[in-house]
Amino acid sequence: MARFPKALTFDVVGTLIDFESGMMDALQRLCGVTIEREAFLSAYRGMRARGQTLPFPQDLKPIYLQLAAQFGLPETEAYADAFVYAAKDWPAFADSVEAMQRLGRHFRLVAMTNTQRWAFSGMEKTLGMPFHDSITVDDALCEKPDTAFFGFARGRLSRDGILQGDILHVAQSQYHDIGIARKLGYTVCWIERRKAIGGFGGTIAVETLTKPDYHFSTLKELADLADQGGLQMLYS
């Protein structure tokens, strides 16, 4: 018998919010400097892979200051702070708002984001306030791919009678979400936003890709499948 999810949990930054365009737009607007996009994203990805001690997006400040000279950016804390706080206004992907509205007709939608609450609040408004609940780094006190983040989310959803076998996890990052969610036994959907471009962009790279249950390049494709009644639990 077919089993359908009761809840969809979402990574936000990179899956629903276009952080790569958001960062590049902010640098252009704040600094008036034209930067080669993939070169900056590659350098940014390298900095993120080294690990940061501050929560996201506060960790953008030291990253900005360390990359400023390389890319001809103003090397001041004021510009670094402005770059950080621009995160709350990063744009949604073109299909995010409409697709989330449709998915919300079928499932409970829950954000699971490494982002601090102050920044997520802006992103949530950009997305049209689609979530029934949200879990940020401020709530979980850790960041994905830490298994404790997923444990915190499961506990939160269990209050409403939703167990792990009822949850489909939707994300862009193989590193932060898809790999660990699969190991923990979730049905997973990979939204590969860079499928047409290739590469990892600003997301931490992995050596081996985890095969998801569902694999799309857009969120619209996921919403289309849900509208057709075809989104089922395949792994739990």
Steps between C-alpha positions, in 0.01 A plus 500: 500500500631844409615718789502875472695752706323701766773762520766641271807642674702751303849630488451870423822666383594358161176304466237772523716812534755578226794583726751499217319776311425671830867524592606618155224760484592628846867536410412694185251724681710564811847516351443592135747232399443255215624157602522182295220295654645149493841618621345664804271203572796262479700711745198532728442124489862442601460731799179328611667159470767608751230538762379814674448563869215749458143400409373569149476767366720671762783286367482697175683785674839329545461338159443841339798653678728215397388511136482880465854560379482213249191646333565871540231558765514770768688352794293649782273353765217730392490342154536153650208564735287630212580184303384289794172683553418494129428128550151572631413647159647230276257409218294186465546279198245586230287191573524492880199707607246341266629147555493536878142627485400188310693263726338660803161380377613140537754487783620663819802711400785540748820701455824342623763768452852565621409870481453718807143598575545872420614419145252218451216737591581711195534195278167364623328823399668485158359149458146611586490353854441140386615310809286341766807485726869585482819384667807723482854469629387709798249230593708188435829654628689315229521495121425232246654253422511448878260215575383691808328753273292224343426355843376838621275527194358151550417583860327821392288321237413215734292744704252492211517124458738518203776238518812458288322260267255778419768755400648569158808722519556745212836667447764624260816426697645153476740589780261654752184302430471224242785278618422513870121481453541184295727346766240580764229321301302786347336500160686785330448732204802672347422832332817540293479872430831502308415201283523701177822672610685221676736524791431581865500880482491642852400169664759280672597220262481127565719230351213263431142597422223331696225366276167652607152351472387800295727717289386824335665819379205717607253510785222531244562140393450383857177699532377360169554144622322578827202644312482177301494293820831337411718611791536189715719382783765275347743456786454507875 
